[in-house]
Amino acid sequence: MVQQYDLIVVGAGMVGATLARAMADSPLRVALLDAMPLDRPLEARPTPSGYDPRVSALSAASENILTRLGAWEQIATDYRSPYRYMCVWDGAGTGEIRFDAGMVGENRLGHIIENWRVQQALLDSLNTTDVSLLGGRQVEQLVQEADGWALQLADGERLQAPLIVAADGARSRLRELAGFAMREWDYLHHAVVTTVQTERPHAETAWQSFLDAGPLAFLPLQDRDGRHYCSIVWSLVPEEARRVMALDEATFAEEIEAAIEGRLGRILQVDARHCIPLRQRHARRYAQPGLVLIGDAAHSIHPLAGQGVNLGLLDAAELAAVLQAALTRGEAFASLPVLQRYERRRMGANLSMMLAMEGFERLFHADTLALRWVRNTGMRWMDGLQGLKAGIVRRALGLEGELPPLARPVIEGEESPAV
């Protein structure tokens, strides 16, 4: 059986579902394909805290995208954890910087939200559209044809389209089948991820300490039944990650309490820990004729600043804008010149963020006395420069530079959330 579409998005995670929803009102026949079933609600992993360990720090630009697509309001406010402040310090020194969204007239830097809730909100919004949700499908082969591409699925089904978008994650099967060249290297760190209950409230603050062992982030989550929670991400060298994963809960709680210098009081409870090897990947090209990469399929970044999903959502918003513009002008939307417009607009921004995170990671792992002094002195000096800090806050909000229409601030009274 052959099914014909105009656009097939492979990967129904947050980024792929965002693109499918952004293109839902176009004249194209759009399909969203994923190996997981898409005909039943997603569920969080059961944990003592009630929080799934997979969370994202969504910027204001990402909030704008989800709002315009009708997904943001489907995430209950009880599951959006806004944070207004960020506190970053050198755990091996005296340098510290504090950021406040109020510096640029905003009331928050972003939200911490469980990934599955964002994904479910997008899938729910897709249920009111004509996008075909093809869940439970596994891609086995990718075949280039005269008028586009064909996907051969494990169940024998064959799908054809002039344009296929790979949104299937950092280990993208589609990227591999298409032969995209990659730059890839190991950070030589693993991320230990879990949710903890803290004695004191997080005060709408994202806390990040740069330790000799690796950066530790406490990301604020909503209180539940008077209990205070944070999601933590601790980047460690592999042998240290193995040691930390082997600790019993009480000893692990004591270690992270000491690592954050007791700023949130005692650590009262720890969910199951997960250990994730960290690699950086970046495709040398994002596009071929009729085939394009977005999100982690195109680039994956150190979780240091929580920017991975935000970059992916901007990819989806930019590609949607490029495709919509091409359709309006009557251009061949799947042609390489059209897809390269998306590539040019996003590759530079993604590389810039990746290089910045790489620089931070290297700076805070430098162990010489001279660099420690420069690092701590620089942090104390920067903390007094309000203009420079305001620029960093604007960048964290994702509202700097030329934004695709979906990512622009929503104006009160605006009639339509369309692209």
VOSEKOL-225709 format. One record per residue (C-alpha): residue number from 0; residue in one letter; x, y, z. Coordinates in pm, whole numbers, plus 32768, in hexadecimal, padded with zeros to 4 digits. Layout:
<rs>
 resi resn east north   up
  NUM    A    X     Y    Z
...
</rs>
This chain:
<rs>
 resi resn east north   up
    0    M 8000  8000 8000
    1    V 8084  815C 7FA4
    2    Q 800A  8290 805E
    3    Q 804F  83E1 7FBA
    4    Y 808C  8523 807D
    5    D 812B  8675 8037
    6    L 81EC  8688 817E
    7    I 8249  8571 826E
    8    V 82E0  85CB 83C0
    9    V 8396  84A3 845A
   10    G 83A2  84C0 85D4
   11    A 827B  852F 86AB
   12    G 8344  85C3 87C8
   13    M 8322  8730 8829
   14    V 83DD  87B3 86F8
   15    G 833C  86D3 85F2
   16    A 81DE  8708 8680
   17    T 821C  8881 867E
   18    L 8271  887E 850B
   19    A 8147  87A1 84B6
   20    R 805E  888B 8575
   21    A 80FA  89BE 84D4
   22    M 80B7  892C 837A
   23    A 7F5E  88A5 83CC
   24    D 7EA6  89D0 8338
   25    S 7F71  89D0 81F5
   26    P 7EE6  8938 80B3
   27    L 7FDC  8817 80D5
   28    R 7F79  86B4 8133
   29    V 8046  8686 8271
   30    A 8096  8547 832F
   31    L 8143  8520 847F
   32    L 81E7  83CC 84AA
   33    D 827E  832B 85E0
   34    A 82D6  81D3 8664
   35    M 8206  8210 879D
   36    P 8088  81FC 8793
   37    L 7FE1  834C 875B
   38    D 7E7B  82E1 879E
   39    R 7E89  82DA 8919
   40    P 7EF5  83D6 8A23
   41    L 8060  83E7 8A90
   42    E 80B5  839E 8BF9
   43    A 81CB  8403 8CE3
   44    R 82AF  8301 8D7D
   45    P 822C  82B5 8EDD
   46    T 830F  835C 8FDE
   47    P 82F5  83B2 9152
   48    S 82F3  8525 90FE
   49    G 81ED  84FE 8FED
   50    Y 82D8  85A9 8EF8
   51    D 8367  8506 8DC1
   52    P 84E4  852D 8DBE
   53    R 84E5  85B7 8C5B
   54    V 84A8  872E 8C6C
   55    S 8502  885C 8B98
   56    A 8544  89CB 8BE2
   57    L 8462  8A76 8AE5
   58    S 84BC  8BDC 8A85
   59    A 83CB  8CF7 8A40
   60    A 83F9  8CBB 88CA
   61    S 8393  8B4F 88F7
   62    E 8265  8BBD 89C3
   63    N 8202  8CA5 88A5
   64    I 821A  8B87 87AA
   65    L 8142  8AA0 887D
   66    T 8047  8BB7 88C0
   67    R 801E  8C07 8750
   68    L 7FE7  8A97 8703
   69    G 7EDA  8A72 880C
   70    A 7FA5  8983 88E3
   71    W 8015  8A60 8A03
   72    E 7EBB  8A89 8A9D
   73    Q 7E91  890F 8A98
   74    I 7FAB  88EE 8B96
   75    A 7F05  8929 8CE7
   76    T 7FA5  8A41 8DB2
   77    D 7FE7  8945 8EC9
   78    Y 80E2  889C 8DE2
   79    R 8195  89D6 8D6A
   80    S 82A9  8A3C 8E59
   81    P 830A  8BA6 8E13
   82    Y 8456  8C2E 8E8B
   83    R 84B6  8D9A 8E9E
   84    Y 8618  8D86 8F23
   85    M 8758  8CC9 8EDB
   86    C 887E  8CA9 8FC8
   87    V 89CA  8C2A 8F3F
   88    W 8B02  8C02 9010
   89    D 8C58  8B60 9013
   90    G 8C47  8A47 9110
   91    A 8DC3  8A4D 912B
   92    G 8DDE  8BC4 9161
   93    T 8D27  8D03 91BC
   94    G 8C9C  8D78 906D
   95    E 8B23  8D94 904C
   96    I 8A2E  8E30 8F55
   97    R 88BA  8E68 8F87
   98    F 87C4  8EA9 8E6D
   99    D 8664  8F37 8E89
  100    A 8564  8F3C 8D6F
  101    G 84F1  908D 8DF3
  102    M 8634  9122 8D69
  103    V 8592  911D 8C0F
  104    G 842C  915B 8C7D
  105    E 83C4  8FEB 8C7F
  106    N 832B  8F2A 8D9E
  107    R 83DA  8DE1 8D56
  108    L 850A  8D50 8CAC
  109    G 844D  8C1B 8C3E
  110    H 8394  8AE5 8CB8
  111    I 8406  898C 8D21
  112    I 830E  888E 8C96
  113    E 830E  8715 8C73
  114    N 8351  86B8 8B09
  115    W 822D  85CB 8AED
  116    R 8134  86DB 8B4F
  117    V 81AF  87C0 8A39
  118    Q 81A5  86A1 8942
  119    Q 8044  863E 89AE
  120    A 7FC8  87A5 898C
  121    L 804C  87B2 8828
  122    L 7FB3  8661 87CE
  123    D 7E67  86D0 8863
  124    S 7E71  880A 878E
  125    L 7EB7  8732 865B
  126    N 7D7B  8666 869B
  127    T 7CAC  878F 8624
  128    T 7D65  87A1 84D5
  129    D 7D7E  86D1 8398
  130    V 7EE1  865E 83E1
  131    S 7EFA  84E1 83CB
  132    L 7F8A  8450 850D
  133    L 8041  8310 84B0
  134    G 80A8  8272 85F8
  135    G 8145  811D 862B
  136    R 8209  8135 84E3
  137    Q 8377  80D9 84C7
  138    V 8445  8159 83A0
  139    E 851E  804D 8301
  140    Q 858F  80EB 81BB
  141    L 85A4  8240 8118
  142    V 8596  8244 7F9C
  143    Q 85CD  8372 7EBD
  144    E 84DC  837D 7D97
  145    A 84B1  8461 7C6C
  146    D 83A7  8538 7D12
  147    G 8411  8521 7E7F
  148    W 8454  8416 7F82
  149    A 83B9  82D2 7FF2
  150    L 83BD  823F 8150
  151    Q 83AB  80C5 8165
  152    L 8315  8065 82B5
  153    A 834A  7F28 837F
  154    D 81DF  7EBB 834D
  155    G 8205  7EC7 81D2
  156    E 8157  8015 81A8
  157    R 81F9  8111 80BF
  158    L 81D4  828B 80E1
  159    Q 8233  8389 7FD7
  160    A 825F  8503 7FE8
  161    P 8320  8619 7F37
  162    L 83A1  868C 808D
  163    I 8406  85C0 81BD
  164    V 847A  865F 8302
  165    A 8557  85A0 83F5
  166    A 84F4  85FF 8557
  167    D 854D  84AD 85EA
  168    G 864D  8518 86ED
  169    A 87C1  8515 872C
  170    R 87EA  83B0 86AD
  171    S 8718  83F7 8579
  172    R 86DE  82C1 84A7
  173    L 866C  8398 8383
  174    R 87A8  846D 8391
  175    E 8877  8331 8383
  176    L 87B1  829E 825F
  177    A 87D2  83E5 819C
  178    G 894B  83EF 81D4
  179    F 8965  8549 8272
  180    A 8ACC  858D 82DF
  181    M 8AF7  85E2 8450
  182    R 8BEE  8690 8534
  183    E 8BE2  85CD 8678
  184    W 8CAE  85BC 87B7
  185    D 8C8D  8536 8915
  186    Y 8C7A  862E 8A34
  187    L 8D13  851C 8B0F
  188    H 8BFC  8564 8C05
  189    H 8ABA  84B8 8C6A
  190    A 8985  856D 8CE8
  191    V 88EC  84E6 8E28
  192    V 877E  854B 8E24
  193    T 866F  852C 8F2F
  194    T 856A  85EB 8FFA
  195    V 85A3  8649 9164
  196    Q 84CD  86CF 927E
  197    T 856F  87F2 9333
  198    E 8538  887B 9491
  199    R 851E  89E4 941B
  200    P 8460  8A75 92F0
  201    H 852A  8AC2 91B8
  202    A 84AE  8C2C 91B2
  203    E 846A  8C23 903A
  204    T 85DF  8C00 9002
  205    A 86AE  8B1C 8F25
  206    W 87E9  8ACB 8FED
  207    Q 892B  8A62 8F43
  208    S 8A77  8A16 8FEA
  209    F 8BB5  89D7 8F24
  210    L 8C72  88D2 8FEA
  211    D 8DC1  8829 8FAF
  212    A 8D01  86E9 8F64
  213    G 8C18  8797 8E6C
  214    P 8AF5  888F 8E61
  215    L 89C4  8844 8F39
  216    A 8875  88E6 8EE6
  217    F 873F  88F2 8FC4
  218    L 8614  8949 8EE7
  219    P 84DA  89C0 8F9E
  220    L 839B  88F1 8F91
  221    Q 8242  8942 9018
  222    D 8200  88F3 9186
  223    R 8115  87CF 91C7
  224    D 8053  87A6 930C
  225    G 8139  88A0 93B4
  226    R 8272  87E2 9347
  227    H 8388  888B 9283
  228    Y 8426  87E8 9151
  229    C 853F  8823 905A
  230    S 85B9  8763 8F2C
  231    I 8731  8736 8F36
  232    V 8833  8703 8E23
  233    W 8996  86B6 8E94
  234    S 8AA0  869A 8D84
  235    L 8BBB  85B4 8DF6
  236    V 8CE3  84FB 8D64
  237    P 8C81  838F 8D24
  238    E 8D35  82F4 8E4F
  239    E 8CA1  83F9 8F3A
  240    A 8B48  83C6 8EA3
  241    R 8B65  8250 8EE2
  242    R 8BC9  8290 904B
  243    V 8AA7  8382 9081
  244    M 89AD  8293 8FDF
  245    A 8A1D  817F 90CD
  246    L 89DE  824C 9209
  247    D 88B4  81FB 92E2
  248    E 87A3  8304 92EA
  249    A 8808  839C 943A
  250    T 8977  83C2 93D8
  251    F 891D  8450 9285
  252    A 8835  854B 932D
  253    E 8950  85B5 9414
  254    E 8A3F  85E3 92EE
  255    I 895B  86C1 9220
  256    E 88F4  8784 9355
  257    A 8A64  87CF 9393
  258    A 8AA2  8814 9221
  259    I 8999  8924 921E
  260    E 8A1D  89A5 936C
  261    G 88D5  8969 941E
  262    R 882C  8A8C 936D
  263    L 86E0  89D1 9363
  264    G 8709  892C 94B6
  265    R 8708  87B4 94DB
  266    I 86C0  86C7 93BC
  267    L 8599  8602 9443
  268    Q 8554  850B 9327
  269    V 85F3  849A 91E2
  270    D 8547  83F1 90BC
  271    A 85F4  82E1 8FF2
  272    R 872D  8362 8F45
  273    H 8774  834E 8DD1
  274    C 88CC  8366 8D31
  275    I 88E9  83EE 8BCD
  276    P 8A31  83FC 8B05
  277    L 8A66  8557 8A71
  278    R 8AD3  8586 8909
  279    Q 8ACB  86B7 882B
  280    R 8A57  8684 86C5
  281    H 8A2B  8775 85A8
  282    A 89CE  8725 8442
  283    R 8AB0  87C5 833D
  284    R 8978  8809 8270
  285    Y 880B  8818 82DE
  286    A 8770  87E1 8186
  287    Q 8771  870A 8051
  288    P 8672  8726 7F39
  289    G 8528  86BD 7FD5
  290    L 85C3  8663 8126
  291    V 8614  873D 8252
  292    L 868B  8714 83BB
  293    I 85FF  87CE 84E9
  294    G 8637  87C3 8660
  295    D 8720  86BF 86F4
  296    A 8734  860F 85A5
  297    A 87F5  8741 852A
  298    H 88AA  87A3 866C
  299    S 88C5  8732 87D4
  300    I 895E  880B 88E0
  301    H 89E0  87F2 8A45
  302    P 88BA  8819 8B39
  303    L 8980  8928 8BF1
  304    A 8886  8A40 8BA7
  305    G 8755  8970 8B4B
  306    Q 874E  89FE 89E8
  307    G 8728  88BD 891D
  308    V 85AD  88B6 8901
  309    N 859B  8A2F 88CD
  310    L 8687  8A17 87A5
  311    G 85B6  88FB 8717
  312    L 846E  89B9 8738
  313    L 850C  8AE2 8687
  314    D 857A  89F2 8573
  315    A 8412  8980 854A
  316    A 838B  8AE4 854D
  317    E 848D  8B58 844C
  318    L 8454  8A31 8363
  319    A 82DB  8A69 8375
  320    A 830C  8BD8 831A
  321    V 83ED  8B7F 81F3
  322    L 82FB  8A79 816E
  323    Q 81CC  8B5C 8197
  324    A 827F  8C75 80DF
  325    A 82E2  8B8B 7FC4
  326    L 817B  8B12 7F9F
  327    T 80FC  8C79 7F96
  328    R 81F3  8CCD 7E7F
  329    G 81A1  8B92 7DBD
  330    E 82FF  8B01 7DE3
  331    A 8358  8991 7DF0
  332    F 834E  8977 7F6D
  333    A 8423  8838 7F79
  334    S 8539  88C1 7E9B
  335    L 8699  88E9 7F20
  336    P 86A4  8A67 7EF2
  337    V 856E  8A8A 7FCD
  338    L 85ED  899B 80DB
  339    Q 873F  8A48 80DE
  340    R 8695  8B89 814E
  341    Y 8637  8AD3 828E
  342    E 8796  8A44 82A8
  343    R 883A  8B9B 8289
  344    R 8754  8C3A 838B
  345    R 877C  8B2C 8491
  346    M 88DA  8A9E 8468
  347    G 898D  8BDB 84DA
  348    A 88AF  8C0A 860B
  349    N 88D2  8A9E 8672
  350    L 8A4C  8AA0 8645
  351    S 8A69  8BE1 870E
  352    M 89B1  8B4A 8835
  353    M 8A75  8A06 881F
  354    L 8BC1  8ABF 881D
  355    A 8B56  8B95 8946
  356    M 8AF9  8A60 8A10
  357    E 8C3E  89B6 89AD
  358    G 8D00  8AE8 8A23
  359    F 8C4B  8AED 8B73
  360    E 8C84  8979 8BA2
  361    R 8DFA  899B 8B5C
  362    L 8E20  8AD2 8C35
  363    F 8D84  8A35 8D66
  364    H 8E49  88F3 8D44
  365    A 8F94  89AF 8D33
  366    D 904F  8963 8E73
  367    T 917B  8A4E 8E75
  368    L 9192  8B53 8F8A
  369    A 91AE  8C6C 8E8C
  370    L 906F  8C08 8DD8
  371    R 8FB7  8BD6 8F21
  372    W 9015  8D3A 8F82
  373    V 8FA9  8DC4 8E2F
  374    R 8E65  8CFF 8E3F
  375    N 8E01  8D74 8F9A
  376    T 8E73  8EDB 8F66
  377    G 8DB9  8EE5 8E1B
  378    M 8C78  8E64 8EB5
  379    R 8C81  8F67 8FCD
  380    W 8CCD  9079 8ED0
  381    M 8BB9  900A 8DE4
  382    D 8ABA  9000 8EFE
  383    G 8ADA  9179 8F1C
  384    L 8AA7  91BE 8DA7
  385    Q 892E  91DF 8D87
  386    G 8934  9228 8C12
  387    L 8A00  90F1 8BC4
  388    K 8925  901C 8CA5
  389    A 87EC  90A6 8BFD
  390    G 887A  9038 8AAD
  391    I 88B3  8ED9 8B34
  392    V 874D  8ED4 8BBB
  393    R 86C1  8F3A 8A67
  394    R 8786  8E24 89C3
  395    A 8705  8D28 8AC4
  396    L 85A3  8D98 8A75
  397    G 85E6  8D44 8908
  398    L 855F  8E93 8893
  399    E 8699  8F25 87F5
  400    G 86DA  8F40 8682
  401    E 85ED  8EFF 8560
  402    L 84E6  8E09 85D7
  403    P 83FD  8D34 8501
  404    P 8291  8DA8 851C
  405    L 822C  8C8D 8606
  406    A 8336  8CEE 8707
  407    R 82DD  8E5E 871B
  408    P 8229  8EE3 884F
  409    V 80B4  8EB6 8841
  410    I 8003  9008 8834
  411    E 7ECD  9029 890B
  412    G 7D98  9028 8831
  413    E 7E4A  8F87 870B
  414    E 7D41  8ED6 863D
  415    S 7DF0  8D9F 85C6
  416    P 7F05  8CC2 8655
  417    A 7F61  8C4F 84F5
  418    V 80BF  8C66 8462
</rs>
